[in-house]
Amino acid sequence: MKLTPVKKLVFTAVCAALCLVLPMAFHSVPNAGTIFLPMHIPVLLCGLICGWPYGGVCGLIGPLISSLITGMPPAAMLPSMMVECCSYGFVTGMLMRHVHTKHAVADLYISLVSAMVVGRVVAGFAKAWIFTPGVAPFAWVTTSLVTGIPGIAIQLILMPMVVFALTRAKLIPTRYPKEVSHE
């Protein structure tokens, strides 16, 4: 089984829609967006399953659609959020394409954790150098990392569960199919 470009586009559209729906569900709690990071979940998932071009695009359009419809993220935060989410989708997809340890769980965690780090670093530098010049480049450590620890934990637990559930349901291909014996 292989994901066709049409299936990848549909999955990307669903993930982009989740970028709108998940934050709305969490924003009834004050500061829930920065604590639970609900928009990151569908973008990371899209990159893991569909690859870097789809994950990157989902990371760009997800925050944009959400901002246009709900005002979240606010216009001032939108560009840096788009850069951050695009990095997540791009890096997870790129690493899932190139990391092959022969263990699907290891591939997934290497891709996921690397993307989570790279996305935060890229967003931190983009904020410091482009969007809010004068902000220390490593201010993201407290704003994106410390505040988001609950969201990071959710991502590290939820992403593998979702990917493997979709694999078991045969909605996405198995990463390392077992050899079929021809007896």
HELIX and SHEET records of a PDB file:
HELIX    1   1 PRO A    5  PHE A   26  1                                  22    
HELIX    2   2 ALA A   32  PHE A   36  1                                   5    
HELIX    3   3 HIS A   40  CYS A   50  1                                  11    
HELIX    4   4 TRP A   52  THR A   70  1                                  19    
HELIX    5   5 LEU A   78  HIS A   98  1                                  21    
HELIX    6   6 ALA A  104  ALA A  126  1                                  23    
HELIX    7   7 LYS A  127  PHE A  131  3                                   5    
HELIX    8   8 TRP A  140  TRP A  140  1                                   1    
HELIX    9   9 VAL A  141  VAL A  146  3                                   6    
HELIX   10  10 ILE A  149  ARG A  168  1                                  20    
END                                                                             
